[in-house]
Amino acid sequence: MKEDIKKILEHEANAILSLPVTDDYENAVDLIVEQVHNKKGKLVTSGMGKAGQIAMNIATTFSSTGTPAVFLHPSEAQHGDLGVLQPNDVMLLISNSGKTREIIELTALARGLRPDVKFIVITGNKDSQLAKEANICLYTGNPKEVCILGLTPTTSTTMMTVIGDIIVVGTMKKIKFTNEEYAKRHHGGYLGEKSRQQSK
């Protein structure tokens, strides 16, 4: 069992270290800052299934670090929730295959409501239809899943999470987010107490 664990850790670590590092990360941060902080829009994240769970996590992390963000479920978007999309919002869409039907449909629906909306896409398929819809495409490198079947989203979701962390931290640096501002958003729990102590 220990050897299996070591192999999984090595596989995941190597996938992260092999993540293609491009100017698209800086471009994504600049777009988020421009649309959200300069033009007073917000970040709207979306994904289906496991990718959706990652998208939700990214939205909450952005919100807690000074960049207003919400998660939009792609299916619920087709039943009225698309109305959350306002002028100057920017969308972060996640799909490993780049072929997820609900996400592809969401791009068309979003443009129907907000023709100028811009898309940041995280995907493992840079030649996919979704990638072609993107203003900025963040490529995961499409590593093999650590799952023994090669099917279950495992390594791919790790990459999505890491990419989310990169753009969150990059945005925090760009907007010069402080302990004081963090404390205003975290009133409870250990992190709230710690941030208040550090801001004194």
C-alpha positions in Angstrom: 0.0 0.0 0.0 2.8 2.4 0.9 4.4 1.9 -2.5 1.1 2.6 -4.2 0.8 5.8 -2.3 4.3 6.9 -3.2 3.6 6.2 -6.9 0.3 8.2 -6.8 2.2 11.1 -5.1 4.9 11.0 -7.7 2.4 10.9 -10.5 0.5 13.9 -9.2 3.7 15.9 -8.4 5.2 15.2 -11.8 1.9 16.3 -13.5 2.0 19.6 -11.6 5.6 20.2 -12.4 4.9 19.5 -16.1 2.1 22.1 -16.2 2.8 24.4 -19.3 3.8 27.8 -18.0 2.8 30.5 -20.5 1.9 34.2 -20.7 -1.8 33.1 -20.6 -1.7 33.1 -16.8 -0.7 36.7 -16.6 -3.2 37.5 -19.3 -6.0 35.8 -17.3 -5.1 37.7 -14.2 -5.0 41.0 -16.1 -8.4 40.2 -17.6 -9.9 39.4 -14.2 -8.5 42.6 -12.7 -9.7 44.7 -15.6 -13.3 43.3 -15.7 -13.9 42.9 -12.0 -11.8 45.6 -10.3 -11.6 48.3 -12.9 -15.0 47.8 -14.6 -16.8 46.6 -11.5 -18.0 43.3 -12.9 -17.5 39.9 -11.3 -16.0 36.5 -12.0 -18.5 33.8 -12.9 -17.2 30.2 -12.8 -18.8 27.1 -14.2 -18.2 23.5 -14.8 -20.1 20.2 -14.9 -19.5 17.3 -12.5 -16.1 17.2 -10.8 -15.0 20.2 -12.8 -18.0 22.0 -11.5 -16.9 21.3 -7.9 -13.5 22.7 -8.7 -15.1 25.8 -10.3 -17.2 26.3 -7.2 -14.1 26.1 -5.0 -12.3 28.6 -7.2 -15.2 31.1 -7.0 -15.3 30.9 -3.2 -11.5 31.4 -3.0 -11.6 34.4 -5.2 -14.5 35.9 -3.2 -12.6 35.4 0.1 -9.5 37.1 -1.4 -11.1 40.3 -2.7 -12.4 39.4 -6.1 -16.2 39.0 -6.2 -17.0 35.6 -7.8 -20.0 33.3 -8.1 -20.5 29.7 -9.3 -23.1 29.2 -12.1 -24.3 25.7 -12.6 -24.4 25.1 -16.4 -27.7 23.2 -16.2 -29.4 25.7 -13.9 -28.2 28.5 -16.2 -30.7 27.1 -18.8 -33.5 27.5 -16.3 -33.1 31.2 -15.4 -29.9 31.3 -13.4 -28.1 32.8 -16.4 -29.6 36.1 -15.2 -26.8 36.4 -12.7 -24.5 37.4 -15.7 -24.2 41.2 -15.8 -22.3 43.7 -17.9 -18.5 43.5 -17.5 -18.6 40.0 -15.9 -15.9 37.6 -17.0 -16.5 33.8 -17.1 -14.1 31.0 -16.1 -15.2 27.8 -17.7 -13.7 24.4 -16.8 -13.9 21.2 -18.8 -11.1 18.6 -19.1 -12.4 17.3 -22.5 -13.4 20.7 -23.7 -16.4 18.9 -25.1 -18.8 19.0 -22.2 -22.2 19.7 -23.8 -23.6 21.8 -21.0 -20.6 24.1 -21.0 -20.5 24.5 -24.8 -24.2 25.4 -24.7 -23.4 27.9 -21.8 -21.0 29.8 -24.0 -23.7 30.3 -26.6 -26.3 31.3 -24.1 -24.0 33.7 -22.3 -23.1 35.4 -25.6 -26.8 35.6 -26.4 -27.4 37.6 -23.2 -24.0 39.4 -23.0 -22.5 39.5 -26.5 -19.2 41.1 -25.2 -18.7 38.5 -22.4 -15.1 37.1 -22.3 -14.2 33.5 -21.4 -11.2 32.1 -19.6 -11.1 28.3 -20.1 -9.3 25.6 -18.2 -9.1 22.4 -20.3 -7.0 19.4 -21.1 -7.9 19.7 -24.8 -6.5 22.9 -26.3 -7.9 21.9 -29.7 -11.4 21.5 -28.4 -14.5 23.5 -29.3 -14.5 25.1 -25.9 -10.8 26.1 -26.2 -11.7 27.8 -29.5 -14.4 29.8 -27.8 -11.9 31.1 -25.2 -10.4 34.5 -25.0 -7.7 32.9 -22.9 -7.0 29.2 -22.6 -5.2 27.7 -19.7 -4.0 24.2 -20.7 -3.6 21.5 -18.1 -1.1 19.5 -20.2 -3.7 16.7 -20.3 -1.8 14.3 -17.9 -3.0 10.7 -17.5 -5.4 10.1 -14.7 -3.9 8.4 -11.7 -7.1 6.4 -11.5 -6.4 2.7 -12.1 -9.0 2.7 -14.9 -7.7 5.9 -16.4 -11.2 7.3 -16.3 -12.0 8.9 -13.0 -11.2 12.6 -12.8 -8.2 12.6 -10.4 -5.0 14.0 -11.8 -7.0 16.3 -14.1 -8.9 17.8 -11.2 -5.6 18.3 -9.4 -4.4 20.3 -12.3 -7.6 22.4 -12.4 -7.2 23.2 -8.7 -3.5 24.2 -9.1 -4.4 26.4 -12.1 -7.1 28.0 -10.0 -4.6 28.6 -7.2 -2.1 30.2 -9.6 -4.6 32.8 -10.9 -6.1 33.5 -7.5 -2.6 34.2 -6.0 -1.7 36.2 -9.1 -4.8 38.3 -8.7 -4.2 38.9 -5.0 -0.7 40.2 -5.8 -2.1 42.4 -8.6 -4.7 44.1 -6.4 -2.3 44.2 -3.4 -4.7 42.3 -1.2 -3.9 42.7 2.5 -4.5 41.0 5.8 -6.8 43.8 6.8 -9.0 43.2 3.7 -8.9 39.4 4.4 -10.0 39.9 7.9 -13.1 41.9 6.7 -14.2 38.8 4.8 -13.4 36.2 7.4 -15.2 37.0 10.6 -15.3 33.5 12.0 -13.1 30.6 12.5 -9.3 30.2 12.8 -8.5 32.0 9.6 -10.6 35.0 10.7 -8.8 35.2 14.0 -5.4 34.7 12.5 -6.0 37.4 9.8 -7.1 39.9 12.4 -4.0 39.3 14.5 -1.7 39.7 11.5 -3.5 43.0 10.5 -2.8 44.6 13.9 
